Amino acid sequence: MSKIKKLIVVFFLAITVAFLIWLRGQYILPIVMYHSVTPEARVENRLQVSDTLFKRQMEFLKSHHYNVVSLEDAGRMIKEHGKVPAKTIAITFDDGYEDNYIYAYPVLKKLKIPATIFVIVNRIKVGPGKDILSWDQIKEMQASGLITFGSHTLDHAYLPEVKSEEELRRQIFESKKTLEEKLGVPINTFCYPAGRFDAHVRDLVAQAGYKLAVATGLGKRFSNQDVYLIKRVRISETDNLFDFWVKTSGYYNSFRNHNTR
């Protein structure tokens, strides 16, 4: 091989190594976000996924040997800045729809996949009711050891616009206290309603004793290592298995960040 060819090979090897190092730096542990799982899912509703598609997505994770961890374990990995095992992912649900129990939970239980459901405390039903989870359903899922529950506030209040300090604390602190009293376990996770927050709201969540909090729509100006601003990826009915693979790759959020201030 001539000297020029050797230099070209070395150059391209150096470029490849540099690209792989750069790419690794773009990785963000994927936390996926669902809302409603229902046979009546409509493509125009970004908060719905059909039960059939959800089942296919969970089977995809299982058959392709994804390392599905609890949200708390994912938070520890982010906080410790350690090496994340390949194909690691965590699954979350927002709002506490009853269809999570009817359609999602049986699939998760069969495949032994853990997940976290964020519930709006004052909307929880005393008994089975339309649309929203009941305390009995929540306790049953919790007893499985697969499903953990977090706070989505008392009333799904849009926290940055709550002017009263007392009301802010009530939404954040009292929702945690109520869940802990009802479920008999520490409530360590919090979800900002509509994914929105400000610095003061974030600090109150930390003060309340939560170990982590999740948001949505965060841009590159927010740290990927702040466990009180964990970035998530929304899954919708329009996401086929290829879209799902892309969104769970660990790079989707990073590239999306470049288009989000």
N, C-alpha and C positions, 0 to 999 in steps of 0.2 A: 504494500500500500504506500502510495506516495505521501510526502510530507503534507501536501495540501489536503489530501483526502483525510489524513489523520486529524488535521486541524478542524476540518468540517465535522467529522464524527464527534470530536471532543466538544466542539461548540454546541452541537445539537443535544449531546448528553447533558451538558451544563444547563441548557435551556430547559430540558425535560425535568431535571432535578429541581431547578428553581421553580418551575411551574407546579410541581407536586408539593413542594414546601409551601408555596403560596396558597394552593388549593386547600391544604390541610388547615391553614390558618383561617379559611373561610367557613369551616365546619361549625354548625350550631346544632347541638343535640335536638333532634326533632320531637316536639310535643304537639300532638295532633288534637284538634278541638272539634267535637261534635256537639250538636244540640238535640234535635228531635230525630228519632229513628222510627220511621212509620211506613206502612205500605202505601200511604196516600201522599208520599213525598212528591213535590212539584219542582221542576228544574228551575223555575224562577225564584224559588224560595231558597236562599243560600244557607238557611239554618236547618234544612231538612236533608236527610239521607234515607233512601228506601231500606227496608229491612233486608231485602235481597242483596243490594249493593254492600251494605254493612257486613253481611255474612261473607261475601266474596272477599272483601278487604281484609277481614280478620283471618280468613283461611289463607290469603296471600301471605300475611305476616308469618303464620305458622308454617306453611309449606316452604317458605324461603328462609326459615330459621332466624327470624328477627329476635333480638334480645329485648323483649317487652318487659319493662321495669315499672315499678310504682312511681308515681310522680315525686314522692319524697326521695326515693333513691336517685331519680334523675336530678333533683335539686342538689343532693349531696355531691354528685359527680360534677355539676356545674360549679359549686362552691369550692370544691377541692382542686379544681383545675387539673384533675388527673386525666390519664388516658381513658377515653371512652371505648368500651368494646364495640367492635364492628356491628352495624345494624341495630344499635340501641335506640329505643323509642319509648315514649310514654303516651298514654291515651287519657283524654279528659272529656267530660261532658258538662255543658253549662245549663243551668236553670232548673234541672230536676223534673223533667217531663216524665209522666207515667210510662210512656212508651219505651223509656230506657229500661224499665223493669220488664215490660212485656216482650220486647223484641231484642234489645241489645244484651241484656243480662244472660239469657239462656245461651247465647252464642259465646259470650265471654266465659261462662261457667264450663261449657263443654270443651272449649279449647284451652282452658286454664290461663286466660289472659287477664292481667290486673288492669284496673282503671280507677280514675277518681271522678266523682260526680260532685259538682258545685251546686248547692241547693239554696234557694231563696227561702229563708227560714219561715217567714210569716205566711208563705203560700203553701206550706206543707199541710196536707190534709190529715185529719185525725183518723179517718178511715179511708178505704178505697174511694177514689173520686175521679172525675173526668180530668184528663190532661196532666195533673200534677201528682207526684209521688206522695204516698202516705208514710207515716212514721213506721208502720208495720213493714211496708215494703223496703224501706231504708234499712231497718234493723235486720231483715232477712238477708239482704245483699251484704251488709257489713259482716254478718256472721259467717259468710262464705270464706272470708279471708282474702278475697280477690278485690272487692270493691271498698274503697275508702271514700269518705265524704269531706268536703270542704265548704267554707262559707262563701256565699255569693251575696252577702249582706242580708239584712232583715227584709227589705222591700225592693231590692234591685234599684236602689237610689243611685242617681248619676252623681257620684261623689265630688267631682271638681266644682259642681255648682251648688253644693250644700253649704249654705252660709253659716249655719249654726254649728259651733264647735261641739256642743252637747249632742246634736243630732248626728254629726259625723262619728263621734265616739260610740254612740248607741248602735249605729249601723255596723260598725267594725267590731267593737268589743262585745256587745250584747249578742250578736249572732254567733260568735264563737262560744260564749258562755252557755247559751241555750242549747246548741248542738252537743256540747260536752255533757251537759246535764241529761239530755235525752238519750245519748248514745253511750255514755260511760267511758269514753276514750278521749285523749287529747285531740283537738282539731288543729292541725298544723298548717293547713293550706287555705289560701284565700284567692278569690277571683274578682278582679275589678269589674263591676257592671259596665257593659259596652266596651270593656277593655281599657277604660280611661281612668286617669289618675293625675295628680300633681305631686310635687315634692312633699307637701305636708301630708297628703293622703298616704303616700308611700311610707313616710316615717311613722304614722299612726298604726299602720298595719304591722310594722316591725315592733312597735311598742306594745301592741296587743298580745304579742307572743307567738304569732304565726312564724313558721320557719321559712316559708316561701310564698310568693304570690305570682299569679300569671296574668298576662295582659294580651292585647292583640294590636296589630297595626303599628308596632314599634319600628322606628327607622334606625339608621346607622348611628345616630347621635346618642343612642342608649347602649350601655354596656351589655355585652353578651354574657357577662359573669355576675350580674346583679341578680341574686336569687329572689328579690322582691319585684323584679321586672322581667320575669321569664317570658320569652317570646314563644308564640304558638303559631300553628298553621291550621287554618279552617279547612275542614273537609265538607264538600257539598255534593248534591246529587249529580252535578255535572262532571265530577271527577271519576274518570274511568280508571282502570288498574294502572295504566301507564302514568296518568296524572298522579295517582296515589303513590306510585313508586318514586316519582320525582319529588313530591312533597315530603316523603319520608326519608329522603336521601341524606339529609343533614346539610345540604347546600342551598336548598330552595329559599330559606329565610334570608340567607346572606346575600344572594343575588337580588332578591326582592328589596333588601335594604338599600341597595344602590339607587333605587328609584323612589325611596321614601325618605323624606327629610326628617 
